[in-house]
Amino acid sequence: MSARRFDRQVRFAGLGSAGQARLEAGSALIVGCGALGGALAQSLVRSGVGRVRVVDRDIVEESNLPRQVLFEPAHLGRPKVEAALETLARIGGPTRVEGRALHVDTDTLPELARDVELVLDGTDNLSTRYLINDYAVERGIPWVYGGVVGGAGLVLPVLPGVGACLRCIFPEPAPPGALPTCDTAGVLQPAVAAIAALQAACALRLLATPREERAKLPLRLVELDVWNLESHSLSAARDPECPCCGKREFPWLDAPAGAGAVSLCGRNTVQVRPQLAARPDLAEIARRLDGLVEELALHGGLLVFRSEGVRFTVFPDGRALLEGTSEIDRARALYDRVLGS
Ligand SMILES: [Zn+2]
C-alpha cells in the first residue's frame, strides 16, 4: 500500500521496496514521548513503520514547547501521550499508533515491550535506560540508546549478542546528581533533533534489515555536538566481562517494582529512592543546582531546596523526600529531572 506516499524513501537504495515492506510490518516501543521520544515517534510514523507504541508518565508544560515537536499550546496540562496521539493521527499514513500513560518499571516494561521488535529510548533518566538495557539483553531484542544535554548528545544502537550493550560501555550509572541534566544544564532543540535523527535512522535500518542479516549492521557509539560542530564515534565492541550481556546479571529487571517511590500517607509528600545507584556527592549537587532552584541549603548532611513548588530533602544515600505533591509519578519525574537519577 501507499506506494505514492513512500516513493522517495523507497527510491533510496538502502531501503528499497523490500525494506519499506519490512518497515510496514515492523513495530517499536518508544519509551517517553517528550523531546527525543516525540521526534522519534514522528519519524517512525512518517516513515510508515507498521505499529508504534508510545509510553509517557508526564503532562505537557510550557517549557516543553521549544523542542517537543508533538505539542502545542492547546496541549498544556494534558497527558503527553494523549497530545502525542492527536498530533500523530494528523500525520496519517498506515501506522497504528498506541499510547499508554504509565511509569515504566520492572512491572510495566515486559508488558509494554512484549510484542515489539525494537525499543527506543526517549527517556530522561538513567535508571529507566539501565532497565531497558537489562530487559533487551535478557530478551535478545534490539534497542537504541539516546541522550542529550546542552548542545550535544550520544547514540548507541544495542544489538544483544552482536555489539556492545549499555553496560559494556558504562558499567554502572553515575550517582544521582553527578551528571548534568536538561533541567540543570539546559538543552537546545537542534541537539535533540540531531540525536533523535540518528536514533530514528538506526531504528529504520534495524527494522528494514532481515533478522539474519542484522549482525552486519554498523554498531557504534556516536557523540554529536551541534553547537561546536564536533562528532566522534567509536566502534562499540562487546566486553566479555560485562555484568549484563557477559555474565547475564539483570539487577534492574530483578528490582522490585514500585520500591523506588512511595507516597507518605496524609503528608502530601513522596519519598523517592534511586534504585541501584551509587551514593551521591551532595556538595557537588549543591554547586550544580546553585541559582537553578530556590532556598538551596546543605546542612546536617542533608541537601534541601525548592523546585516547581516542591520542597526536596535529599539524604546522603540519595533518598529524597518531596513535599508538596502526593503524586508518585510527578515526584519521580521531578527527581529524575533535577537530580538525573
Ligand atoms: Zn554488555
Boltz pocket constraint, residues with backbone or C-beta under 6 A from the ligand:
constraints:
  - pocket:
      binder: B
      contacts: [[A, 163], [A, 164], [A, 165], [A, 166], [A, 167], [A, 168], [A, 169], [A, 238], [A, 239], [A, 242], [A, 243], [A, 244], [A, 245], [A, 246]]
      max_distance: 6.0
